[in-house]
Amino acid sequence: MSQIVWIARHANRLDFVNPDWFLTAERRYDPPLSDDGITQAQQLAKRLKREKIAHIFASPFLRTVQTANAVAQVVDLPIKLETGLSEWLNPAWMTEEPERLSIPALAELFSRIDISYTPRIAAKYPETREKVWERSGQTARCLAAEFFPENILLVGHGVSVVGGTIGLVGEIAKTEVKASLCSLVKVVLQGPEWLLELKGDTSHLTQVEEVIRFA
């Protein structure tokens, strides 16, 4: 039997478009999508509409939930919030553990959130690059195994997209995957082996970032 794991990065974020937003934001490390990011998320949803995805998992940060929600509305699925897909909790980017909306608050905003789901993997501030790769890789392996043979979508962040892919296909992902905004990775299980079929595809987007930004 085969299985497909799709791994998407969130769409464009408001502080990438308006850096001054960070200066007065209530939750400065949890920006929403920008207007063009919302369009990107809708384009991702259109791309995935016919891919027979059975489960959607998203990092609990607002931008990833918004991106996942666009897909969930089109494919008519709930969203499972998985902390193992969280942003890299990098002390060089964040002076403290990032404040996020609570699960109940997110569920009020996004009715497709499955409040009965319990995250499988924790994310703890602060993290090294090796730690976030390990954490997100473990998450991808755990969810793929638990929900086998169904096809799943993981919506994460630049570094956790790469880390999740490393967890399935190995070290090759470090150089092969280009995790630009709203890009799409496709990993297929054939027999005992995971094969990397899409390495950060952006063909579904009308607007693509020229330089990949992770922070």
Backbone torsions as a table, in degrees:
resi	resn	phi	psi	omega
1	MET	NA	149.8	-180.0
2	SER	-112.5	169.8	179.4
3	GLN	-154.2	146.1	176.8
4	ILE	-118.2	129.6	171.0
5	VAL	-111.0	116.2	173.8
6	TRP	-93.8	138.0	177.8
7	ILE	-130.9	117.5	-177.1
8	ALA	-116.5	144.3	170.0
9	ARG	-89.7	149.4	176.5
10	HIS	-57.9	160.9	178.3
11	ALA	-78.7	-177.7	-175.2
12	ASN	-58.3	143.4	-174.1
13	ARG	-109.0	151.1	-172.7
14	LEU	-59.4	-38.3	-177.4
15	ASP	-74.2	-14.8	171.4
16	PHE	-73.5	-33.3	-179.6
17	VAL	-84.7	-39.4	-178.1
18	ASN	-129.8	85.2	-176.5
19	PRO	-57.9	-26.8	-179.7
20	ASP	-67.9	-17.7	177.9
21	TRP	-54.5	-37.5	-176.7
22	PHE	-59.1	-32.1	-171.7
23	LEU	-67.7	-28.6	-176.3
24	THR	-122.6	5.7	-175.1
25	ALA	-69.8	143.1	177.6
26	GLU	-67.6	-41.1	176.9
27	ARG	-123.1	84.6	-167.3
28	ARG	-68.7	-20.0	178.4
29	TYR	-99.1	13.6	-178.9
30	ASP	-133.8	61.7	-177.3
31	PRO	-70.5	151.9	172.3
32	PRO	-80.8	178.1	172.9
33	LEU	-70.8	150.7	170.5
34	SER	-79.5	172.2	178.9
35	ASP	-59.7	-43.8	178.9
36	ASP	-70.6	-26.5	174.8
37	GLY	-65.2	-38.4	176.9
38	ILE	-61.7	-41.1	176.6
39	THR	-63.0	-43.1	177.8
40	GLN	-59.5	-44.0	-179.9
41	ALA	-61.4	-38.6	177.6
42	GLN	-66.6	-36.1	177.6
43	GLN	-68.7	-37.6	174.7
44	LEU	-62.2	-43.2	179.3
45	ALA	-60.0	-42.6	178.5
46	LYS	-62.9	-39.3	179.3
47	ARG	-62.8	-36.4	-173.5
48	LEU	-94.3	-0.8	-171.8
49	LYS	-54.0	-38.6	-173.9
50	ARG	-107.5	21.0	-174.1
51	GLU	-93.1	7.2	174.6
52	LYS	57.0	44.9	175.1
53	ILE	-76.4	135.2	-177.3
54	ALA	-103.3	-25.7	-177.3
55	HIS	-144.1	140.1	175.9
56	ILE	-116.8	127.4	176.5
57	PHE	-119.2	137.7	-178.2
58	ALA	-137.7	144.9	167.5
59	SER	-57.1	146.7	-176.8
60	PRO	-81.1	8.5	174.1
61	PHE	-75.2	150.1	-171.4
62	LEU	-57.7	-43.5	-175.9
63	ARG	-65.8	-33.3	178.1
64	THR	-76.3	-36.2	177.3
65	VAL	-64.8	-43.3	178.0
66	GLN	-61.3	-41.7	179.3
67	THR	-65.2	-46.4	178.5
68	ALA	-63.4	-36.3	-178.3
69	ASN	-64.5	-36.8	177.4
70	ALA	-60.4	-41.4	178.3
71	VAL	-70.1	-44.4	-177.0
72	ALA	-59.2	-36.9	179.2
73	GLN	-65.5	-37.0	-177.2
74	VAL	-77.4	-38.6	-177.1
75	VAL	-97.2	-0.3	174.8
76	ASP	58.5	59.7	178.8
77	LEU	-133.6	157.0	171.6
78	PRO	-77.1	169.2	177.9
79	ILE	-115.7	125.5	175.5
80	LYS	-99.6	120.8	-178.4
81	LEU	-84.6	120.1	-173.6
82	GLU	-122.1	110.8	-178.5
83	THR	-64.8	-21.4	177.4
84	GLY	-63.6	-16.2	178.8
85	LEU	-97.1	7.1	-173.8
86	SER	-59.8	164.5	172.7
87	GLU	-55.8	153.7	172.6
88	TRP	-63.0	117.9	-178.7
89	LEU	-84.9	72.5	-169.8
90	ASN	-92.4	117.7	-178.8
91	PRO	-64.5	-17.4	175.7
92	ALA	-75.4	-22.1	178.3
93	TRP	-98.0	-31.2	-170.8
94	MET	-127.5	125.1	-178.9
95	THR	-77.1	-13.7	176.4
96	GLU	-153.3	170.8	177.7
97	GLU	-58.3	129.6	-174.4
98	PRO	-65.5	135.5	175.5
99	GLU	-84.4	132.4	179.4
100	ARG	-125.6	166.1	170.5
101	LEU	-65.6	144.9	177.1
102	SER	-68.8	162.2	177.4
103	ILE	-59.7	-46.2	176.8
104	PRO	-59.4	-38.6	179.0
105	ALA	-66.6	-40.6	176.2
106	LEU	-64.7	-40.3	-179.1
107	ALA	-64.4	-30.3	176.0
108	GLU	-68.6	-34.0	-179.8
109	LEU	-81.9	-32.4	-174.8
110	PHE	-128.7	101.6	-172.7
111	SER	-68.3	-14.7	-179.1
112	ARG	-82.3	-4.9	178.1
113	ILE	-67.6	130.0	179.5
114	ASP	-87.3	99.6	-175.7
115	ILE	-74.8	-8.3	178.5
116	SER	-84.8	-11.8	-177.2
117	TYR	-77.2	136.3	176.4
118	THR	-108.2	123.4	-180.0
119	PRO	-55.9	142.9	-177.0
120	ARG	-88.6	-31.3	-174.2
121	ILE	-129.9	135.7	179.8
122	ALA	-89.7	156.3	172.6
123	ALA	-122.8	127.5	-174.0
124	LYS	-124.1	127.8	176.9
125	TYR	-80.2	139.2	-5.3
126	PRO	-89.3	163.2	-179.0
127	GLU	-129.0	143.9	167.3
128	THR	-83.9	168.1	176.3
129	ARG	-60.8	-41.2	-180.0
130	GLU	-62.8	-37.4	-179.3
131	LYS	-67.5	-42.8	-179.1
132	VAL	-69.2	-35.5	175.4
133	TRP	-63.7	-43.1	178.8
134	GLU	-63.3	-45.5	-178.1
135	ARG	-64.7	-47.3	-178.4
136	SER	-72.6	-32.1	175.1
137	GLY	-65.8	-42.4	176.6
138	GLN	-62.0	-38.5	179.2
139	THR	-63.3	-46.7	-180.0
140	ALA	-61.2	-44.0	179.4
141	ARG	-64.8	-43.4	-178.5
142	CYS	-61.7	-47.9	-177.0
143	LEU	-70.4	-38.9	177.4
144	ALA	-61.4	-42.6	-179.5
145	ALA	-70.0	-43.8	-176.3
146	GLU	-65.9	-35.3	-175.5
147	PHE	-106.2	12.1	175.0
148	PHE	-58.3	140.2	3.3
149	PRO	-97.9	19.2	-176.8
150	GLU	-72.4	149.5	177.6
151	ASN	-78.6	137.4	-176.7
152	ILE	-129.5	155.9	174.8
153	LEU	-119.1	129.2	174.8
154	LEU	-111.2	126.7	178.7
155	VAL	-113.2	114.3	-175.1
156	GLY	-135.4	-148.8	-175.5
157	HIS	-119.0	171.8	-175.7
158	GLY	-50.5	-53.1	-176.4
159	VAL	-72.5	-35.4	179.7
160	SER	-75.4	-24.1	172.5
161	VAL	-65.9	-47.5	177.8
162	VAL	-62.6	-45.3	-179.4
163	GLY	-62.4	-41.5	178.0
164	GLY	-62.2	-39.2	178.7
165	THR	-68.6	-40.4	175.6
166	ILE	-56.6	-41.1	-178.2
167	GLY	-61.0	-24.5	-179.1
168	LEU	-99.9	-47.7	-173.0
169	VAL	-103.6	-10.2	178.6
170	GLY	97.6	-168.5	-170.5
171	GLU	-61.2	-21.0	-179.6
172	ILE	-56.8	-28.2	-178.0
173	ALA	-63.4	-26.4	-178.1
174	LYS	-60.9	-34.0	-178.9
175	THR	-104.4	-22.5	-174.6
176	GLU	-87.6	-34.5	-173.0
177	VAL	-86.2	127.9	176.0
178	LYS	-111.7	96.9	-170.6
179	ALA	-90.9	66.8	176.8
180	SER	-77.6	171.8	-175.9
181	LEU	-56.9	130.2	177.1
182	CYS	59.1	23.6	176.4
183	SER	-79.0	167.5	-172.4
184	LEU	-132.6	126.5	173.9
185	VAL	-106.0	140.9	177.0
186	LYS	-126.9	122.5	178.8
187	VAL	-122.4	128.8	-174.2
188	VAL	-118.5	130.3	175.4
189	LEU	-87.6	118.0	176.5
190	GLN	-126.0	108.7	-173.9
191	GLY	67.4	-130.1	-179.9
192	PRO	-89.3	1.0	-167.2
193	GLU	-119.1	138.0	173.6
194	TRP	-90.8	130.6	-179.7
195	LEU	-115.2	135.1	-179.0
196	LEU	-88.8	108.2	-175.8
197	GLU	-98.0	-37.3	174.5
198	LEU	-123.4	134.9	-169.9
199	LYS	-112.8	22.8	-176.3
200	GLY	122.1	49.0	-175.2
201	ASP	-68.5	136.1	177.1
202	THR	-126.8	18.4	-175.7
203	SER	-66.2	-16.4	178.9
204	HIS	-83.4	-8.2	-175.4
205	LEU	-99.0	142.8	173.6
206	THR	-88.1	-19.3	179.2
207	GLN	-131.2	120.7	-176.2
208	VAL	-122.5	137.2	179.1
209	GLU	-70.7	141.8	-177.9
210	GLU	-81.4	-35.6	180.0
211	VAL	-119.0	124.8	-178.2
212	ILE	-73.2	126.2	178.4
213	ARG	-115.0	132.8	-179.8
214	PHE	-106.4	-17.6	-177.3
215	ALA	-107.7	NA	NA
